[in-house]
Amino acid sequence: YSDKQISYYLAGAPLLDREMSSIVKEDLALFVPLSVITSVLILLFVARRLFPIIIVMLVSSISLIWSLGVISMTDTSMSVGLSVIVPLILVINIAYSLHYIYHYQSASSYQAGEVHILKKTFEKVLTPSLLAGTTTAVGFFSLLTSTFAGIQEIGTFIGLGVLFSMFNANVVLPALLSFRKISSKERVNLFSLFLNKICEFTIARYKLIIFLFSIALVAAVYGIINIKTDTNILDYIDEDYQIRKSFNKIDNEFGGTLPLEIILISNYDSVDKDIDLIDSLSSRINKENLIGNTNSVVDILKFIDSSRPTEEDNIFIPFSFREKIFPSSIWKTISKSEIGKNFVSVKDSIIYFRINCRVKSVGSDELKSLLFRIESHYNNSLKDRILKAGIVPFFVESNSYLISSQINSFTIAFIFILFFFLLFTHSIKLGLIALIPNTFPIIFTIGLLGIFNIPLDLSNIMIASIAIGIIVDDTIHFLYNYLKDKTLTAVDNIRLVYKSISFPILSTSIIVSAGFFILGFSNFVPTKYFGILAGILVIIALISDLILFPALLKLFENTKMIKHEIH
């Protein structure tokens, strides 16, 4: 925005749109290589062999290509929010695939044919994998309840991507695995020793674990009570970007960059009084610290009055603002002039007057308070004749509505997950217990916002409805194996589950959290915060599944709440 001769600053809504398009390109250029490198490194650490790494990346790439293909075929633009599809589809597909890799490796260590190995692998993985994929897709599809097109696109296309991932992980991957037998390596055993210690600690100290999680829950609830819903549109862009510097410069020097339009609907009978109202309202609005200036037809009339020629000039002007003389024909004349058409529009007997304001780029709470104060300047009888438009009221209303719509999305996803657990476990008590390790991470993460004074906004409001569909995957795998042998005690079942699937649960959670953390490198601040918070949430969910959930199962079996329903 500068050269050696002159420096100038550009701001406004069109510049924001252009900057968002630029950020999308930058993010995609970053997300694709970073997602691939991160995925390969984690697969190297987990699988330790080249063949499973190649086929997992191949299958994951197919799912991503299909997802991007659907976006292209529907002529949907790649928005800032939709750009997260690249790392998310890759890591979700890899997460589903890792369960097959792990159990296929375990089955391959026995002397058996390929058909038998695949059969044993399907017995272990297919059902929980399909259920996990369904719940994850529901989490994303719940975003369709929002009336915001951008959020609907995220829910639709990432939800479809999850279904593609579920198909490829459960059909294409096993077919490719059948070409070669893969044996496990020793590093898995080292992790098994570590996980075994966690298992024994959980069993021995289950009351302490539940007590500590209860304290954390109380702290999270306190944070939620103190959470704020405040958003500054400029906070969406990093401070290093020139457009943000330009907005700040113009705000400081000229008093505002965000447009606020106030429309007064008048007619020829009341136009004289309405001109006084516009003058009075403009004067009051100008006193607001957040508003730099206002412009209206009154400014045109006052300017003409101040430049009115003398009688000696022999020029007659048929109206006067000072004397409140306004011939009816003057409004059509002004509405057709180059400047006046911006402030006056005449349609038959209706006259529309526009007050144009420039507002500083501040948080949504301050903007909402500003609109309230402006409304207090005119009485209730005028509310039907005064309309507000522009970025300021749109931003305030959309921010409030976005939060309420996402609460609805989360409610739908939550109810679905609740009924799913009740049907899956055939037990009300066990279904409710299974819900605890999936709701705790969401409550805790949202509570962190209040504790650290982070406002609830676009960057984190979608986490709940999306995350509940993802984090429930590990609980499904845990429960599926836990309920297999109903003759065992809770302690024996917990040990059996830890031995069979704790490592793939750990591996998939690491790779899913890594996929979210990749979003933390985004140049778009809401995407950055969403990725970091979602990554933290997945880690907390992992701890809840491997520590809190077994502790709850042990506690409630001891109190005979679920013992008779399971055995």
C-alpha positions in Angstrom: 0.0 0.0 0.0 2.9 2.4 -0.3 5.7 3.4 -2.6 8.6 5.9 -2.6 6.4 8.8 -3.7 3.3 8.4 -1.6 1.8 6.3 1.2 -1.9 5.5 1.3 -4.2 3.3 3.2 -7.1 1.2 1.9 -9.9 -0.2 4.1 -13.6 -1.3 3.8 -15.7 -4.4 3.2 -14.4 -5.1 -0.4 -10.8 -5.1 0.9 -11.8 -7.6 3.6 -13.3 -9.9 1.0 -10.1 -9.7 -1.1 -8.0 -10.3 2.0 -10.0 -13.4 2.9 -9.5 -14.9 -0.6 -5.8 -14.3 -0.3 -5.8 -16.0 3.2 -7.6 -19.0 1.7 -4.8 -19.5 -0.9 -2.1 -19.0 1.7 -3.8 -21.5 4.1 -4.3 -24.2 1.4 -0.6 -23.8 0.3 0.4 -24.4 3.9 -2.2 -27.0 5.0 -1.6 -29.5 2.1 2.2 -30.1 2.6 2.0 -29.7 6.4 -0.8 -32.3 6.6 1.0 -34.8 4.4 4.4 -34.4 6.3 2.7 -34.6 9.7 0.6 -37.7 8.7 3.7 -39.5 7.3 5.8 -38.8 10.4 3.0 -40.1 12.7 2.5 -43.1 10.6 6.2 -43.8 10.6 6.2 -43.7 14.4 3.1 -45.9 14.7 3.2 -48.4 11.8 7.0 -48.5 11.4 6.7 -50.1 7.9 6.6 -48.5 4.4 3.8 -50.6 2.9 1.0 -49.6 5.4 2.1 -46.0 5.3 1.8 -46.0 1.5 -1.6 -47.5 1.4 -3.0 -45.4 4.2 -1.8 -42.2 2.6 -3.2 -43.5 -0.8 -6.6 -44.2 0.7 -6.7 -40.9 2.6 -5.8 -39.0 -0.5 -8.6 -40.7 -2.4 -11.1 -39.5 0.2 -9.7 -36.0 0.0 -9.8 -35.9 -3.8 -13.4 -37.1 -3.8 -14.3 -34.4 -1.2 -12.6 -31.6 -3.2 -14.1 -33.0 -6.4 -17.6 -32.6 -4.9 -16.8 -29.0 -4.0 -15.6 -28.4 -7.5 -18.6 -30.0 -9.2 -21.1 -28.0 -7.1 -19.2 -24.8 -8.1 -18.7 -23.9 -4.4 -16.0 -21.4 -3.7 -13.2 -22.5 -1.3 -14.0 -20.2 1.7 -11.8 -19.6 4.7 -13.8 -22.0 6.8 -14.0 -24.7 4.2 -10.2 -24.7 3.7 -9.9 -26.8 6.9 -11.2 -29.8 4.9 -7.7 -30.7 3.7 -6.1 -31.6 7.1 -9.3 -32.8 8.7 -10.2 -35.4 6.0 -6.7 -36.6 5.8 -6.4 -37.2 9.6 -9.9 -38.6 10.0 -9.2 -41.2 7.3 -5.9 -42.0 8.7 -7.5 -42.4 12.2 -10.0 -44.9 10.8 -7.2 -46.7 8.9 -4.9 -47.1 11.9 -7.4 -49.4 13.7 -7.2 -51.7 10.7 -3.4 -51.5 10.5 -3.0 -52.3 14.1 -5.4 -55.2 14.3 -4.2 -56.5 10.9 -0.6 -56.4 12.2 -1.7 -58.3 15.4 -3.6 -61.0 13.4 -0.6 -61.4 11.0 1.7 -62.4 13.8 -0.2 -65.7 13.9 0.3 -68.4 11.3 -2.8 -68.0 9.2 -4.0 -67.3 5.7 -4.9 -63.9 4.4 -8.6 -64.6 4.4 -8.5 -65.6 8.1 -6.4 -62.5 9.0 -8.9 -60.2 7.2 -11.8 -62.0 8.9 -10.3 -61.5 12.4 -9.5 -57.9 11.5 -13.1 -57.2 10.4 -14.5 -58.8 13.5 -12.5 -56.4 15.6 -12.8 -53.2 13.6 -15.7 -53.1 11.1 -18.7 -52.5 13.5 -17.1 -49.9 15.7 -15.5 -48.2 12.7 -18.8 -47.8 10.9 -20.5 -46.6 14.1 -17.7 -44.1 14.7 -17.9 -42.8 11.1 -21.6 -42.3 11.4 -21.4 -40.3 14.6 -18.6 -38.1 13.2 -20.6 -37.4 10.0 -23.7 -36.6 12.1 -21.6 -34.1 14.1 -20.7 -32.2 10.9 -24.1 -32.6 9.3 -25.7 -31.0 12.4 -24.2 -27.8 11.1 -26.8 -27.8 8.3 -29.3 -26.5 10.9 -27.5 -23.2 10.7 -28.9 -20.6 8.4 -25.4 -19.3 7.5 -24.4 -20.6 4.1 -20.7 -20.8 5.1 -21.4 -23.0 8.1 -23.8 -25.2 6.0 -21.0 -25.7 3.5 -18.6 -26.8 6.2 -21.1 -29.3 7.5 -22.1 -30.6 4.1 -18.7 -31.1 2.5 -16.7 -32.3 5.5 -19.6 -34.5 6.4 -19.5 -36.1 3.0 -15.7 -36.3 3.3 -16.2 -38.3 6.5 -18.5 -40.7 4.7 -15.9 -41.1 1.9 -13.3 -41.8 4.5 -15.5 -44.3 6.2 -16.0 -46.2 2.9 -12.4 -46.1 1.9 -11.1 -47.1 5.3 -13.5 -50.0 5.6 -13.5 -51.3 2.0 -10.6 -50.1 0.0 -7.9 -50.3 2.7 -8.7 -53.9 3.7 -8.5 -54.9 0.0 -5.1 -53.3 -0.3 -4.0 -54.9 3.0 -4.7 -58.3 1.7 -1.8 -58.1 -0.8 0.9 -58.3 1.9 1.1 -59.7 5.5 2.3 -57.0 8.0 3.8 -58.0 11.3 4.0 -55.7 14.3 7.3 -54.3 15.6 8.6 -54.0 19.1 7.8 -50.3 19.7 4.1 -51.2 20.1 5.1 -53.4 23.0 6.9 -50.6 24.7 3.8 -48.4 24.4 1.8 -51.4 25.7 3.9 -51.3 28.9 3.3 -47.6 29.3 -0.5 -48.0 28.8 -0.6 -51.0 31.1 0.8 -48.8 33.9 -2.0 -46.3 33.2 -4.5 -49.1 33.3 -3.4 -50.4 36.7 -3.2 -46.8 38.1 -6.8 -46.1 36.9 -8.1 -49.3 38.5 -6.3 -48.7 41.8 -7.0 -45.0 42.0 -10.4 -44.7 40.4 -11.9 -42.7 43.2 -9.1 -40.2 43.2 -9.4 -39.9 39.4 -13.1 -39.2 39.6 -12.5 -36.6 42.4 -9.9 -34.8 40.3 -12.1 -34.8 37.2 -15.0 -33.4 39.4 -12.8 -30.5 40.5 -11.9 -29.8 36.9 -15.6 -29.9 36.0 -16.5 -27.4 38.7 -13.7 -25.1 37.4 -15.0 -25.5 33.9 -18.5 -24.6 34.9 -17.2 -21.5 36.6 -15.4 -20.6 33.4 -18.6 -21.1 31.3 -20.6 -18.9 33.7 -18.1 -16.1 33.2 -17.7 -16.5 29.4 -18.2 -13.5 27.2 -19.5 -13.3 23.7 -17.6 -10.5 22.1 -16.0 -10.4 18.7 -14.0 -7.7 16.8 -14.1 -8.3 13.0 -10.5 -7.1 12.8 -9.4 -9.7 15.3 -10.0 -12.2 12.5 -6.9 -11.0 10.7 -3.3 -11.1 12.1 -1.9 -7.8 13.2 0.9 -8.1 10.7 -1.4 -7.8 7.7 -1.4 -4.4 6.0 -5.2 -4.3 5.8 -5.5 -4.4 9.6 -2.9 -1.6 9.9 -5.0 0.4 7.4 -8.2 -0.1 9.3 -6.5 1.0 12.5 -4.9 4.0 10.8 -8.2 5.3 9.3 -10.0 4.6 12.6 -7.5 6.6 14.6 -7.2 9.5 12.1 -10.8 9.8 10.7 -12.9 8.1 13.4 -14.3 5.0 11.7 -14.2 2.4 8.9 -17.3 0.2 9.5 -20.5 1.5 7.7 -23.7 2.0 9.6 -26.7 3.1 7.5 -29.9 4.5 9.1 -32.9 4.8 6.7 -35.8 7.0 7.6 -39.0 6.3 5.7 -40.9 9.5 5.2 -43.7 11.0 2.9 -44.6 14.5 1.6 -46.9 15.2 4.6 -44.3 14.6 7.3 -41.1 15.5 5.5 -40.6 18.9 7.2 -40.7 17.3 10.7 -38.5 14.4 9.5 -35.8 16.8 8.3 -35.7 18.2 11.8 -35.5 14.6 13.1 -32.6 13.7 10.8 -30.8 16.9 11.9 -31.4 16.1 15.6 -30.5 12.4 15.2 -27.3 13.2 13.3 -26.2 15.7 15.9 -26.7 13.1 18.7 -25.0 10.3 16.8 -22.0 12.6 16.1 -21.4 12.9 19.8 -20.8 9.1 20.1 -17.1 8.4 20.6 -17.2 5.4 18.3 -18.6 7.3 15.4 -16.2 9.5 13.3 -18.8 11.3 11.2 -22.3 11.2 9.8 -23.6 12.4 6.4 -27.1 13.0 5.3 -29.3 15.2 3.1 -29.2 17.7 6.0 -25.5 18.3 5.3 -26.4 19.1 1.7 -29.1 21.5 2.7 -26.9 23.2 5.2 -24.1 23.5 2.7 -26.4 25.2 0.2 -27.7 27.5 2.9 -24.2 28.5 3.9 -23.3 29.2 0.2 -26.6 30.9 -0.6 -26.0 33.8 -3.0 -27.0 37.3 -2.0 -29.9 39.2 -3.5 -27.5 41.2 -5.6 -26.4 38.0 -7.4 -29.9 37.7 -8.8 -30.0 33.9 -8.2 -33.1 32.4 -6.6 -33.0 29.2 -4.6 -36.5 27.9 -3.9 -35.8 26.2 -0.6 -34.2 27.1 2.7 -33.0 24.8 5.5 -32.8 27.7 8.0 -36.3 28.8 7.3 -37.7 25.3 6.8 -39.0 25.9 3.3 -39.0 22.7 1.3 -41.0 22.6 -1.9 -42.2 19.0 -2.7 -40.3 19.0 -6.0 -37.0 19.5 -4.3 -36.6 15.9 -3.1 -36.8 14.4 -6.6 -34.3 17.0 -7.8 -31.9 16.1 -5.0 -32.4 12.4 -5.5 -31.3 12.8 -9.2 -28.2 14.8 -8.4 -24.7 13.1 -8.3 -24.3 13.6 -4.5 -27.9 13.8 -3.4 -28.8 10.3 -4.8 -26.7 8.8 -2.1 -28.9 10.3 0.6 -32.4 10.6 -0.9 -34.6 8.2 -2.9 -38.2 8.9 -4.0 -40.6 6.1 -4.9 -44.1 7.5 -5.7 -45.2 9.2 -2.5 -42.5 7.6 -0.3 -39.3 9.4 0.4 -36.3 7.5 1.8 -33.7 9.4 3.7 -30.3 7.9 4.5 -27.9 8.8 7.3 -24.5 7.4 6.6 -22.2 6.8 9.6 -18.6 5.5 9.9 -18.0 3.5 13.1 -14.7 2.4 14.6 -13.7 -1.2 14.4 -14.5 -2.4 17.9 -15.9 -5.5 19.6 -19.5 -6.7 19.0 -20.5 -5.9 22.6 -19.5 -2.2 22.1 -21.3 -2.1 18.7 -24.4 -3.6 20.2 -24.4 -1.0 23.0 -23.9 1.7 20.3 -27.0 0.6 18.4 -29.0 0.5 21.6 -28.0 4.1 22.4 -28.9 5.3 18.9 -32.3 3.7 19.2 -32.8 5.6 22.5 -32.5 8.8 20.5 -35.9 8.3 18.9 -39.2 7.2 20.4 -41.0 4.0 19.8 -43.5 5.5 17.3 -40.6 5.9 14.9 -39.2 2.4 15.1 -41.4 1.2 12.2 -40.1 4.0 10.0 -36.4 3.7 10.8 -34.3 0.9 9.4 -30.6 0.0 10.2 -28.3 -1.5 7.7 -24.6 -1.9 7.0 -21.8 -4.1 8.4 -22.3 -2.9 12.0 -25.9 -4.1 12.6 -25.3 -7.2 10.4 -22.2 -8.1 12.4 -24.0 -7.6 15.7 -27.1 -9.6 14.7 -25.2 -12.4 12.9 -22.8 -12.8 15.9 -25.8 -13.3 18.2 -27.7 -15.6 15.8 -24.6 -17.6 15.0 -24.2 -18.5 18.7 -27.8 -19.5 19.1 -27.8 -21.5 15.8 -24.7 -23.4 16.9 -26.3 -24.2 20.3 -29.1 -25.8 18.2 -26.6 -27.7 16.1 -24.9 -29.0 19.3 -28.2 -30.0 20.8 -29.2 -32.0 17.8 -25.8 -33.8 17.7 -25.9 -34.4 21.5 -29.4 -35.9 21.4 -28.3 -38.2 18.5 -25.2 -39.3 20.4 -27.3 -39.9 23.6 -29.8 -42.1 21.8 -26.9 -43.9 20.0 -25.3 -44.9 23.3 -28.6 -46.0 24.7 -29.3 -48.2 21.7 -25.6 -49.4 21.5 -25.4 -50.4 25.2 -29.0 -51.5 25.6 -28.8 -49.9 29.0 -29.9 -46.4 30.2 -27.3 -46.3 33.0 -24.4 -47.5 30.9 -25.4 -45.2 28.0 -25.4 -42.2 30.3 -22.1 -43.2 31.8 -20.6 -43.5 28.3 -21.8 -40.0 27.6 -19.8 -38.5 30.5 -16.3 -38.8 29.0 -17.6 -37.3 25.8 -19.3 -34.3 27.3 -16.6 -33.5 29.9 -14.0 -32.5 27.2 -16.4 -30.1 25.6 -17.5 -28.5 28.9 -13.8 -28.3 30.0 -12.6 -26.7 26.7 -15.4 -24.2 26.6 -14.8 -23.5 30.3 -11.2 -22.6 29.5 -12.5 -19.7 27.3 -14.1 -18.2 30.4 -11.2 -18.9 32.7 -8.7 -17.3 30.3 -11.1 -14.5 29.3 -11.3 -15.6 25.7 -14.6 -14.5 24.1 -17.0 -17.0 22.6 -17.0 -16.2 18.9 -16.9 -17.7 15.3 -13.6 -19.3 16.0 -14.8 -21.6 18.8 -18.6 -21.8 18.8 -18.6 -24.6 16.2 -16.2 -26.8 18.3 -19.0 -28.4 20.4 -21.2 -29.7 17.6 -18.2 -30.9 15.5 -16.1 -32.3 18.3 -18.8 -34.5 19.9 -19.0 -36.5 16.7 -15.3 -37.0 16.5 -14.3 -37.7 20.1 -17.1 -40.3 20.5 -15.2 -42.5 18.1 -12.7 -43.8 20.8 -15.5 -44.4 23.3 -17.3 -46.5 20.7 -14.2 -48.7 20.2 -13.7 -48.9 24.0 -17.3 -49.9 24.6 -17.5 -52.3 21.8 -14.6 -54.3 23.2 -15.7 -53.8 26.8 -19.1 -55.4 26.1 -17.8 -58.4 24.1 -17.4 -60.7 27.1 -20.1 -60.1 29.6 -18.9 -62.9 31.9 -15.9 -60.8 33.1 -15.8 -58.3 35.9 -15.3 -54.6 35.1 -11.6 -54.8 36.1 -10.9 -57.8 33.9 -12.8 -56.1 31.0 -10.9 -52.9 31.4 -7.6 -54.8 31.3 -8.7 -56.6 28.2 -9.7 -53.4 26.5 -6.4 -51.8 27.3 -4.5 -54.7 26.0 -6.4 -54.9 22.7 -7.2 -51.3 21.6 -5.6 -48.7 24.0 -2.7 -48.3 21.5 -4.8 -47.6 18.4 -7.0 -45.3 20.5 -3.9 -43.4 21.6 -2.5 -43.3 18.0 -5.7 -42.1 16.4 -6.2 -39.4 19.0 -2.7 -38.2 18.4 -3.1 -37.9 14.7 -6.6 -36.3 14.9 -5.3 -33.7 17.4 -2.3 -33.1 15.1 -4.7 -32.5 12.2 -6.4 -29.8 14.3 -3.2 -28.3 15.5 -2.1 -27.9 11.9 -5.0 -25.4 11.6 -3.2 -23.4 14.3 -0.8 -22.2 11.6 -3.6 -20.6 9.6 -3.4 -16.9 8.8 -7.1 -16.5 9.6 -7.4 -16.1 13.4 -10.8 -17.9 13.9 -9.4 -21.0 12.1 -6.2 -20.7 14.1 -8.1 -20.7 17.5 -10.5 -23.3 16.3 -7.6 -25.7 15.5 -5.8 -25.1 18.8 -8.9 -25.5 20.9 -10.2 -28.5 19.0 -6.7 -30.1 19.3 -6.7 -29.6 23.1 -10.3 -31.0 23.2 -9.2 -34.2 21.4 -6.3 -34.7 23.9 -8.7 -34.1 26.9 -11.1 -36.6 25.3 -8.3 -39.2 25.0 -7.5 -38.7 28.7 -11.2 -39.0 29.5 -11.6 -42.3 27.5 -8.5 -44.0 28.9 -8.7 -42.8 32.5 -12.1 -41.3 33.4 -14.3 -43.8 31.6 -12.6 -46.9 33.1 -12.8 -45.2 36.5 -16.5 -44.6 36.1 -17.1 -48.2 35.0 -15.2 -49.5 38.0 -17.1 -47.2 40.4 -20.5 -48.0 39.1 -19.8 -51.7 39.0 -18.8 -51.6 42.7 -22.1 -49.8 43.4 -24.0 -52.5 41.4 -25.5 -49.8 39.2 -24.5 -51.5 35.9 -23.3 -54.9 37.1 -26.6 -56.7 36.5 -27.2 -55.0 33.2 -23.9 -56.1 31.8 -23.5 -59.6 33.2 
